[in-house]
Amino acid sequence: MWEGILKSAALIDLARRPANEVRGSKTCWALAVTLLNAGGAAPIAYFARGRR
């Protein structure tokens, strides 16, 4: 359940955030958040390291 909430929040934030405020490619982050299912690790990594 929490993984889905984290994934949704990360994807919404990624969609709304300008590209210059994201470290790396928005496409790569979206793929990582969507495809990697390691207990919410990808969304947490996005919030911790993907945003400027």
N, C-alpha and C positions, 0 to 999 in steps of 0.2 A: 504494500500500500504506500509506504513512504517513498519508495523508489519512483513510483508513478507520479507522485506529487512533486518530487524533486525534478524529475525529467520534464514535466509540464512547465514548472516555474522557470527552469533553465531555458527551455525553448521559447517561451514567451518573452523572457528578458532578452534573449539573443535576437529575436525578430524585431524587437522595438529599439534595441541599442544601435546607434550608428556604427558603421564598420571601423571608423577611426578610434573607437573606444573599446575595441576587442583586440586582444593579443592573438595574432594569427588570423587565419581565414574563417569567416563565419560559416562557410560551407563545411569545413573540416570539423569545427566544433559541433555543428548540427548533426553531422554523421556520427561523431563520437558519442554524443549524448543519446542519440536515438538507437544506435546499434550495440554499444557496449553495455552489458547488463551485469555489472559486478557490484551489486548491492548499493547502487547509487553513486559509485565512485566517479563516473564521468560528469554528472551534474555538479557534484561537490568540487571536482577539479575545475570546472568552468567558473563557478562562483569564486573559488579561491585564487585561481591563477589566470583565468581567461579574460577577465575584465580589467580595464585600466582605472 
